[in-house]
Amino acid sequence: MEIVVLFLTVNVCLAATNLTAPKPPQYDLSDIVETSYEMREEANKIRAEAFELVNRALEIKEETIATREATLSSRSELERSMLETLTLVNTHTAATAQNIAQIKNSLSGITNRLENLEAKVEANVQTTDIIKKRQEVWSSEVRLISLYKMTDQTSTHVGHHSGDLAVNGQFVFATVVPGSRGMLTHQMTNSNPNNKLNIRLGGLFRIYRVKVWNIRHCCQERLVGTRIYADHRQIGVAVQTKSLYEFNVPEEDPTYARTITLHQELVQYLHVLEVQVWGSGPFLEDDLFA
């Protein structure tokens, strides 16, 4: 832009110089003077236009400089914003990398703990299997579970014929010595209907067999009609006169009970020499093996 202004200025000066150059002497003085004035005015006009062009060129230069400064300022602002953005991105990237490293460490720790837990669980499973096998072996022993257990009955005949005599293990005496109460080994109720003898086993047992020893000295028929229950499940009925009743529970249909009950529904005495209950246990309600 400065070169253009200088070029215009030189042209104006040359034009002015040419206009003010003396004319050949062949013209009249008045014409020369008039022409000189006209040329001076024309030169002044051209000079004024040149100055105007110079001023316009200067204004354009100032506008160009202002535009350049604005552009540089915008560029600087953009660069500063980009720099701040990059700095922020770098900061977040570093923080993210640190968080990822922490997460990896945490996951590694969790993995180690899970592996340790799996090992402990596996060890516990093995221990549980061993304990269960021991329990199964222990519970497979079928034994007498009624001896000296607690009993109760609906009534008691005179002479101290309590229910405890049915679980005291004395069932070998064939007769009762006449006139002697010391040899009583059987329990006995009154002759009311619905007499019951309950044997409390003291826990939940699997029942395999119930043996009922009838009295031997007399009246064995009184036991006919007596029902035997394991809790609420009937496992047998005395349908004929016998000295010994044996009621077996099928192996494929296991029965668990806490109480063995002898129930005589008829109007009759209920008396037995001994009741033997064979079973295994005790068990928890949620820990039955069959």
C-alpha positions, 0 to 999 in steps of 0.5 A, a space after each residue: 500500500 505504501 508503494 502505491 501511495 508513493 507512485 501516485 505522489 510521484 505522478 502528481 508531482 511530474 504532472 505538476 512539473 509538466 503543467 508548469 513548464 514554460 510554453 514556446 515563445 510563439 504564444 501570446 503572453 495573455 494566452 500563456 498567463 491564462 493557460 498557466 492559471 488554468 494549468 495551475 488550477 488543474 494541477 491543484 485539483 490533481 494535487 488535491 485528488 492525490 492528497 485525497 487518494 493518499 488519505 484514503 490509502 492511509 485509511 485503508 492502511 489503518 483499517 488493514 492494520 486494525 483488521 490484522 490486529 483483530 485477526 492476530 488477537 482472535 488467533 491469540 485467543 483461539 490459541 490460548 483457548 486451545 492451549 487451555 483445552 489441551 492442558 485440561 485434556 492432559 490433566 483429565 487424561 492423567 487423572 483418568 490413567 491414574 483412576 484406571 491404574 487404581 481400578 486395575 489394582 482394585 480388580 487385581 485385589 478383588 480377584 485375589 480375594 475371590 481366588 482365596 474365597 474360592 479356595 476356602 469355599 472348596 475347602 469348606 465343601 470338602 470339610 462339609 462332605 466329610 462331616 456329612 459322610 460321618 453323620 451318615 455313617 453315625 446316623 446309619 446305626 439303628 439303636 434302641 431310642 426309647 429306653 428310660 425316656 419320658 412317658 405320660 398316659 391318660 390314666 393310671 390303674 391302682 398299684 402304681 402302674 405308671 407309663 415309665 414301667 413300659 420303657 424301663 427295660 424289664 420284660 423278662 418276667 413271665 408272671 407276677 408273684 401273687 400278693 407282691 407289688 414289688 414285681 410290677 413291671 408293666 404299665 396299666 391304665 383304667 378301663 376308659 375309652 381312648 386310653 393313650 400311652 405316649 413315649 417322648 423320644 426327646 428329639 426327631 428320630 427316624 423310626 425303623 421298628 416298634 416292638 410291643 411286649 404284651 403282659 404274660 400273666 393274663 388278659 393279653 386280648 385287651 391289647 387287641 385294637 390298639 393303634 401305634 403312631 409315630 407322631 401322627 402317622 400310624 405304623 401298626 395295629 394290634 389285630 390279634 392276641 400275641 405276646 409280642 408285636 413287631 411293627 417295621 417301617 419300610 426302608 423306602 418310606 422313612 418315618 421321622 417322629 418325636 413321640 410314639 403313641 399307643 392308642 386304645 380306642 375301645 372301652 378297655 384297659 391299656 397295659 403293656 410289659 415293654 415298648 421298644 422303639 428302634 431308630 437313628 438320630 436325632 436330626 434337625 428338621 432341615 437336615 434329614 438324610 431321607 
